[in-house]
Amino acid sequence: MSAKPRDPADELLAEARRVDPDRASCLLFAEPERRTELAALVLLHHELARVAEIVRQPLAGLLRLRFWRDQLALAAEGGRPDPPILRALAEPLRDGRLSLAELEALIDAREKELDGLLAPDGGEAGPPPSIEAVEAHLRATSGGLARAMGRLLEAPTAELAAAEEAGTAYGLVGIVRATLFEARRERRLPIRSLADLAGTRPDELTTAGGRERVRALAEELARRAARAIAAVRSAGAPSVRTRLAPLLLATVAEAQLRRLRRAGFDPSRLAEIHRSPVLPLRLLLAWARGRP
C-alpha cells in the first residue's frame, strides 16, 4: 500500500519548523488559512540568507539572488514560479496582501551582504561595519520579514511598524546567539559575525581580551534589542488577535535576552545557560492577553 502524498501546505509548515523553529512557533498563532503563506515567507527569508553562506564568490551570489528576484516578479505577474514557496506567495502578491517592493528589498539587503564576503584567510577585509550599520541591516532583513508577515495579515501601518521593531529585536539578539557558530565558518560575513564586528579573530575568542571585546558589543546589541521590544509594547495591542504572529517575535527575543543577561552577555557562556522550557507558555499567554 503506497503512502499518501503529503499536502504541499503541510510540507511548507514542516520545513519552516525545521529551519526556523522560533518564527514557525509564532506563525502558529495566525489564522490557519494564513499559516502556509506565512511559512512560505519564512522559507523565502531562509533561502535568501543562505545565498551568502553557500557561494564562494559575490558574482555567484548575485546570480542566485537574481533568480529569486525574477521568480518573485513572475509570481506577481500571474505566472507560475518554479519554487513551491513562491507559488504559495503568488496569490497574496497578486491581490495586494504582499508588496513586491518589500520582498525585493529583502533581496537588496542580501546583495549588500555579498560585498563583505570574507575568504578563509580573511582576505583584504576593511574596517568592520558600524553597530548602526548592523542594526540597519537587521532591520532590513529580520525586521523586513516581520513587516511582510504583518502586511500579509493585513495589519494597519502602526502594526507594521511594530512588527518591524519585533523582527529587528529578534535579529539583534540572534547575532549574539550565533557568535561562536559564525566564527567557525570557513567564509564569514562581517555584518553577521559578532567577533569580526568586535575586531576579534576567531582564535582570540578564548582570550580574556577577545572575550571582553565581544561581550561589550553583545551588551550594546542587547540594549538596542530591549529598546526595540519596548517600542513594540508601546504600540499597544493589535485590534485583531490573529495578527499577533510577527509581534510575538518580541516575546521570543525577550526570553532570549534573559538568557543572555544570565550569561553576563558573554556568548561563550551561553551553552551553560539552558534555554527556557516555558517559551511556548509565554507565547500562549501573550496570545491570550492579545499583545506581546
N, C-alpha and C positions, 0 to 999 in steps of 0.2 A: 504494500500500500504506500503510495507516494505521499510525501509530506505536503501539507497545504502551504502554498506560497504565502510569504509574509506580505502584509499590506505595506505599500511604499511609505505611507504615513507613519506606520509603526517603526519602519526601518530608520526613518529620519530621526524620530524621537530617541530611538535606542542609540543611534550614532552620536547624537548630541549629548546624551548622558555619558557616553564613553569618553568623548574628547573634552567635554566642558561640563563636568557634573554640577558645579555651582550655578552657572547660568541655567542649565537644564532644570535644576530644582526650582528656580524662580518661575520659569515659564509654565510649570505645572499649575500655578495659581491663576492662569488665564483661562478664558472660556475654552472648552475642549475643541471647538471648531477653529480656534486660532493657534493652537499649540503646534501644529505641523508647520505653519508658516513661520512662527517664532523659532522653531527648531532649525528651519532652513536658514534663517538669518544668522543664528549662532554658528551653524556649519559654514556659511559663507565667510564669516569673520575668521573662523579657524583656518580655512583654506587660504585666505589672503595672508594671514600671519605666517603660515608655513612657507610661503614662497621664499622669503629671505633666508630661511633656515636650510633649504634643500638645494639652493643653487650655489655655484662656485664663482660666478661672475655676475655683475649687475645687469649686463645685457640679457642674460638668460632669464633673470628675474623679471625684467621689463616685458619680455615676450610672454611669460606666463600671466602676468597681470593684464597684459593686452587681451589675452584670451578671455579672461573674466569680464573685462570691460565690454568686449564685443558681444559676449553671450548675454550680459545684462541688457544691453541695448536691444538685442534680438528679442528677448523676453518682453521688454516694454513695448516693442512694436507689434506684438502679436504673433511672433514666430515661436518655434519650438526649440529652446536651447538644449544643448547636449547634457549638461549636468542635471541630475534629478533635483538637486537643491534649488536650482534656478527655475525649474519647471514649477516647483511649489510656490515660487515668488512671482510667477508670471501674472496671475490674476490680480494680486494687490498692486503690482506695478501698473497694470492697465487701468484699474478702477480708481487709482489715486490714493490708496491706503499706504502706498510706499512711494518715496520720492527717488527717482533715478539719480538725480543730482546728489542726494545724500549718500546713496550707495557708491556712486563714483568717487565721492570724497573719501570713503574708506580706502579705495584703491589708490587715490592720490597720496594718502598718508603712508601707505606701504611702499609706494615708489620712492618716497623720500628716504625710507629706511635703507634702501639699497645703496645709497651714497656712502653709508658708513660701514659697509661690509668689510670686516677685517679678515685678512689672510691668517693662516695658522700661526705665523711668526709675528703677527701684529701689524705687518705691512708698514705703510707710511702714514700712520694714524696722526691726525692733527689733534688739537685740544678737544677734550670731551665736551659733549653738549652741555649747556647750562641746565640748571634744575628747572628753569622756566620753560626751556625748550622741551624737556622731558614731559612736564605736565601738559604742555600744549599738544604734544604727540599723543599722550594717553587720552586726552580729551577728544582728539580727532578719531582715535581708534576705538578704545573701550567705551568712551563716552558717546561717540558717534553711533556705535552699535546699539547702545541703550536708547538713544534718541530714536533710531529707526524702529526699535521694538515698540516704543511708545506711539510712534506715528501709525504703525500697523494696527495698534489697538485704538486708533482714532482719538488719541489724547489731545486736549487743548494745549495751546502754546506754553502756558505756565507749567504744565505737567511734563511737556517735552524738555523744558529747561531743567526740571528737577531730575528727570531720567538721565540726562547728560551728566549732571553732577554725581548721581549714583554710580554710573558707569565709570566716571573718572576716579572716584574714590576707590572703587574695586581695582582699577588698573594701577593706581598708586601703591596700594598695599601689595598687589600681585608682583610688582617689580622687585619689592623687597623679599617676598617669599621665594622668588625664583633666583636669588643671588647665587647660590652655590651651583645650581643647575646650569645657569647661563655661563658661569665661569669655567665650567668643564667643556663647553662647546669647542669644537675644533675651529670653527669660524664664528666669531662673536659679532654682535651688533651693539655698538657702544650705547645707543639710546635705550637698549633693553638690559644692559649689563651694569648692575649697580657697582661692581668692582671697578669697571672701566670708568664709570662716571665719577667715582671717588679717586681716580688716579692711582689705582691699586692693581698690580699684576695678580693673576690668579694664585701664583705661588706665595704671595705676601698675605693671603687671607688667614694664614696660620700664625702670623707675627702679630705682636701687640699693636704696633703702629698701623699695620694694614687693617686689622680688625676695628680699630678705633675710627679710622677714616671712614670705613664702610658703615659703622654703627652710627656715626654722627649724621651722615647723609640719609641713612634709613630713618632716623628720628625726624629729620626735616620732611621727608616724604610722608611720614605718618601724620605729622601736623597738618600738612596740606590735605591729606585724606580726611582727617577729622573735620576740617573746615568744609569740605565738600559734603560730608554727611550732614553737618549742621544746616547747610543750605537746602538739602533735600527735606529735612524735618521742618524748616521754616516755611516751606512751600505749602505745608498742610496736607490733608488727606485728599486723594482723588475723589471726585464725585461718584465714580463708579469703581467698586472694589476690584472688579476683574481687570482693571487697568494697572493694578499694583505690580505686575510681574517685573518690569525693569526697575522700579523703585526699590524692590526688595534686594537689589544688589547692594544698597546701602546697609541693610541689615547684615548681609554676608560680610561686607567689608568691616563693619563694626566688630563682629565676632573675631575676625582675623586680626584686627587692631589690638584687641585684648590679649591675644596670644603673643603678638609682637611686644607689647608692654611687659608681659611676664618674662620674656626673653631679654629684657633690657635693650630692645631694638637691635640686638646682635643676631644677624641671620645665621651665624654658625651655631647658635644655641637653640634654634627653632626645633631641631629634632628632639630636644629634651622636653619640649612642651607639647603635650598631646593636643590634638585638635578637639574642640568642644564637641561632645556627642549630642549636645542639645540644640545644635543649629537647626535641624528640621522643626523642633518645637518652637524656636524663636521665629522662624518663618511663618509657622502656623499661627502663632499669637499675633504677629504683625498683620497677617491677613484678617484675623478675627476682629482686630480693632480698627482695621481699614486704613492703616498708614504704616510706613516702615519704621 
